[in-house]
Amino acid sequence: RGGRHFVGFEVKKERDELLPYINLGVVRTVSLTDGIDVKADWRGEVNPVIVPSRYTPAVAEKLRSQRSSKWGESSVHCCSYYCNSGRCYWTDWNTEDN
């Protein structure tokens, strides 16, 4: 829902380890596993921002089927910021070609 939301993170590097791979994101209130097979549908790694609907339309449709009136009219259902590259990604889980 509309409004301001805040969160804070502290990331520390231990000794001479490689830089941590950090991916921060926000996703609609949905179940990422209800009716979705983690191994078959998610290929063992749950990451809702990389549900490209044209490649995994069944998963995208299962996520979109959980739509509620609280979603409003926005088409952004999940977004993510990759700290290593500084890039942002988003998805609409759309199963139609626009």
Rosetta blueprint (number, residue, H / E / L):
1 R L
2 G L
3 G L
4 R L
5 H L
6 F L
7 V L
8 G L
9 F L
10 E L
11 V L
12 K L
13 K L
14 E L
15 R L
16 D L
17 E L
18 L L
19 L L
20 P L
21 Y L
22 I L
23 N E
24 L E
25 G E
26 V E
27 V E
28 R L
29 T L
30 V L
31 S L
32 L L
33 T L
34 D L
35 G L
36 I L
37 D L
38 V L
39 K L
40 A L
41 D L
42 W L
43 R L
44 G L
45 E L
46 V L
47 N L
48 P H
49 V H
50 I H
51 V L
52 P L
53 S L
54 R L
55 Y L
56 T L
57 P H
58 A H
59 V H
60 A H
61 E H
62 K H
63 L H
64 R H
65 S L
66 Q L
67 R L
68 S L
69 S H
70 K H
71 W H
72 G L
73 E L
74 S L
75 S L
76 V L
77 H L
78 C E
79 C E
80 S E
81 Y E
82 Y E
83 C L
84 N L
85 S L
86 G L
87 R E
88 C E
89 Y E
90 W E
91 T E
92 D L
93 W L
94 N L
95 T L
96 E L
97 D L
98 N L
